[in-house]
Amino acid sequence: MDTTTNYEFINTSPWVNRIAKLPFPLGTLIFLLTSKVAREVFKRIVVDRSTDTALHPIYDYDVNGSGYSVWDHRWQSSRAAQSLRFRFNWINDRLYDLLGQPTPNRHGRIQVVSLGSGTGRAFVETLKKIDLKDMPIMVNFVDIDERAITRAYKLAHKSELLKHINFINATSTDALDRFGDGNVYLVEMVGIAEYVDDKWLKNEFRKISSVLQTGGYFIGAAISSDQQSDFSHRVLRWPTMTYRSEAKLSKLFDSAGFRSVNYQECGVFTAWIAQK
């Protein structure tokens, strides 16, 4: 399977770096006043307390779409915003590749696990493209946030996919313990690695490997470049993150039990597809 994609930044805006140099909250105010996308992201995080949907307006941005201001286009051409879309699109493409012709486990079932699933939007969009007739597939959405699980349920219900989706309100580690060794075809994890230390992540990689069936897959992504960390933390007030290069991720994978790991640069993120 060829998973390599050549992502290139287009018309990268310098405004993010300029605003990041301003003292707080001046940069934040300018950001919010000039961009409707920024206001929508801010509303979802602060007002709606919906961090699982906060990045959706960035994913949905269309450079040729109507209703965007010049400033919206400038903000959305930043390396950070373009990288988020690179990551989202790469994960979606890999899900489609792997779920189009999945391999059942020894019990004749296709078990899939999404750790830190949020609304599960990527899986819902993928499942809607696949012929699920007679396919014994169950996608398990795992999230510690009960509100995210509720939103995921509503989205699955709206998309008429409830028979193929199970919802687990738990930590990723506790949820993995429920599946037993060698029973899962695919595990996906995005948005967790940035907020945990190396020891935890290394142990989680091992646990993921143990639940995967032989030939099963683990796909995910982690932030790897701090090029726009000032903007993320000083302007967006994003929580502290751990930045890991491909080389650092490779060391964490070394003893996890995977026979192969392929990496993909998605701007400031590094994505991977590992096979047991």
HUTAPE-V954151 format. One line per field, one symbol per residue. phi: phi as a letter, one per 20 degrees, with the letter a starting at -180 (. if undefined). A space follows every 50 residues. Layout:
phi=???
//
This chain:
phi=.edfceecfdlgeefgffffefffdgffffgffdcffffffffffeeeld ffdfegfffegcgefeneegfgffffeffffffffgfgfffgffffgeef cfdfefenddeccdemflfmgfffffffedfegmeedcededbfefffff ffffffffelcffdcddceaffffffffemfmddebccbcndgfdcefff ffffffffgfeffgnfccdabbfccdgcffffeeeelfggceecfgfffg ffegdeneebcddcfcmedddbcdce
//
